[in-house]
Amino acid sequence: MIAEFPYALAVIDNVLEGLDGRTNVYLSPIILLGEPGGGKSEFAKRLSKELGAPFEVISCGGSSDSAIGGTASRWSSGEPSLAIMAVRRHRCAGPIIILDEIDKIGTSRNNGNVHDVLIGLYEPVTSRCWHDPYVQASCDLSHVSWLMTTNSIEPIPGALRDRCQTLRFPYPEADHLSLLAPRILARRYLQTGYDPRWATPLEGFELDALAKVWAGGSIRKLERVVEGLRKAREQARQQQ
C-alpha cells in the first residue's frame, strides 16, 4: 500500500494502529476527508483487500431514506439492512462496508434518514443488538467495519461525526510523481489488454514531460496525463 499511496503514510499508520492487539479485522468507523481526485475510494478498497476482509462499496449519491437499515418484509420492496446482506453474502461476521461520498446523502426525512440509521449502527451498544425490521430479530452487527469517504465534513451531522475518527486524506505532491506514474502506466496497459511488460520504465525525458503538466494534486488528472503518454508511446512504436 505504501508503494501505491506514498503520500498517505500518516493515514495508513493511523488505521493500522487501531488494529494493534486484535485477533480479527475490525475498524472503528473512519471518515476519510479529502479533496476530489485524491484517491480516497481506491485507498479504502485497497486497504480492505490488504487486510483480507470482504468488502462492499456503496455509493451514497442520492440516498435519502432509512432503507440502509432494512425495510419490513410486509412491503414489496422489503429487504434486510445493508450490513446484514453483506454478512450473508460474504458469510463473514466482519465485512468492511465502504460508504463512498457520504456527504452526498440526502437530508429528506419523508421515509426516515440515513444519518439517523448510521448513528445506531456505529454505536457499539445498539449495533450488538440491532433490530432488523425485515428479519424481525435482533442481530449482532458489532463486528462490521465502516469506512466513509467525503469531500466535505460540513454536510455530515455532528452526532455522526462524534462516533467516527476523521482522517485527513492528503493530495499527492510533485515529489511522488516518480512513484505514482509507473504504477499508473502499468495499470493502464493491463486495462487496455496489453501484457504488463509493455510498461517499460519511464525515461527521464518522459518524467520531465509529465512534471510540466502535473505538479501534484488530483490522481485523476495524473491518470489522464499518463494515458496520453501511453498513447504517444504506442504511436511511436507503430511508426518505427
N, C-alpha and C positions, 0 to 999 in steps of 0.2 A: 504493500500500500504506500509505503514511503516513496518508492520509485515513481508511483503513479500520481501521488499527491504530495510532492515535496514541500509545497507551500502550506500544508495543513498539519504540520508536525504537532503543534500545540493541541489541536483538536484530537488527533489520534491519541496523544498521551492522556488527555482528559477522559476519553472514552475508555481506554484500556485500564486506567486507574480504577474505574468503577467495577472492574471485574476481578480485582485482587481478592484472593481467598475464596472465590466461588468455585463450586464443583460443576456448575451448569452456566449456560449463557443466559444472562438476564441484564438488561439495561434499564435503569430508571428513565422515565420519559425525558427525551432530549429534543430540544429545538435547535436546528442548525440555521442560524441567521446570517444572511449574506446577500450581496448584490446579485442580480440576474446574470447567469452565464458563468458563475464561479465554479460549478461542478458539484453543488450540494447533493443533488439527486443521485448522481453517479457515485459519489462518495458513500452515501447511505447504502446503496445496493452492493457496492464493493466491500464495505465493512461487513455486511450481513454474510456475504459469501466467505470472507476470510474467517469469520467466527464459526462458520459451519452451521449456521442456523437457517432454516427455511424462512422465506420472507414473502410478503405481499406488498405491492406498490399500489396505493390508492390515490388517484388524482382528486384533489379537493375542489377543483373549479366547478362551480355550480351546485355543490352540495349545500342544502339549506334546511333539511329537516332531521329528525332524530332516528331515521331508519338505520343509521350506523349501529344503533343499539338493539336492533331487531324489531320486527313488527309481528303482531299477533297472528296466529295461524288461521283465525276466522276470516281474515282478509285474503282476497285472491292474490295480493302481492306480498303475503306474509312470508317472512324468512328469518332465520336466526341472525344474531348480531354478527357483525363483521369479524370479530375476534373468534367467535365460536366456529364460524365457517372456515377460518384459517387453521384453527386447531384440527378440525375434522379433515380438511383437505390434505394437510401435511402429516396427520397422525402424530402430532407433536404438541405437548402442552405449552411450549415456549417459543412460538414463532415470533418473528420481528415484523411489525406492521409499519410500513413507511407511508406517512401521510404527506403527499407532495403538495407544496404550495398551500399550506394550511391557512394562510392569510386570505385566500380566495373563497373561503367558506362564506355562504350567505348568512344573513342575520335574521331572516324571517322566522317568526315563531308560530306560524299557522299550524304546523304539524310537529311542534317541538323544535329544539335547537341542537345542532351538532355539538356545539361547545359544552352545553349542559351535560350531554351524554359522556363526552370525553372526560369531563371532570370526575364523574363517577368511576369510569374505567381506570383512570390514573390514580385514584385514591386507593391505597393498599387495603383498607378495611372493606370498602364496598366491592372492590374487584375480586376479593376472595369469595364473596357470596353474591355474585352478580345474578339478578333475576332476569332471565331471558324471557320475553313475552311470547316467543314462538314455541320454545320447548316447555314453557310453564314449569320451570325448575330453577333452582339456584346452581350456578356454575362457578367453578374456581378459575378465574382468568388472571390471577395474580402473577403467573409466570410469563405472560405475554409482554414483550418489549415494544415500546412505541418510539419511533423516530419521526420527527417532523422537519420539513424544510419550509422556509419562509423568506421573502424578500424584505418584509417589514414586520416589526413587532407590534406596532400600534393596533392593528385590527384584532389581535388576539386578546381576549378578556384577561384582566389581571388575575382572576381566580384560577384560570387555566395556567397562566404563566407561572403562578406561585407553586404549582405542582410539577414544574419541569425545570430542567437545567438548560439554560440558554447558552449556547456556544457560538461565538462569532466565527463564521467561516470566511477566511480571507480570500482576496483575489490573488492569483499568481503574479509574480513580478518578472521584469525583464530577465533577471538572473536565472530564472527557471526555464528559459527557452530551450537551452541545450538538453535538458532532461525531458521536457514535455514533448517537443516536436518529433523526436524519433519514435516515441510510443504512439503518437497520433498517426504518424506516417505508416507504421506497421499495421495499425488497426484499419486504416483506410484501404490498404492493399488487400487485407483479408475480406473486408466488406464488399469489395468490388470483384472478388473471385480470384485474385492472384495468389500465388504462393508467397508467403511472408518473406522469402529470401529475396524477392524483388525490392524489398525495402532496404536497400543498401545504405550504409552510414551516410549521414548528411555531410556534404563537403562544406568547407569553411565559407566559401562564397554563397552557398545556399543559406547557411545560418545568418550570414550578414544581410542577405536579401529579406529573410523573414524578420530580422530585428528592425529593419527600416519601416515595416508596416505593422509590427506588433511589439509594443513596448510594455507589455503586461496588461492584465485586465481579463476580459471575457475569454473563457476557453472556447466558446462557440466561434468567436472571431478567429482565434488561432486555428481551429479546425478548418475553417473556410480557407484560410491562407495556406495551410499545409496541403489541402486538397488541390489548390491551384498549383502549388509546386509539384505535386504528384503528376498532375495532368501535363505540366510542362516537361517533366522528365520523360513521360511516355511519348510525347510528340517528338522529343529529341531522339529517342531510340528508334522510332519509326523512320526518321529521316536519315539515319546512319546507313 
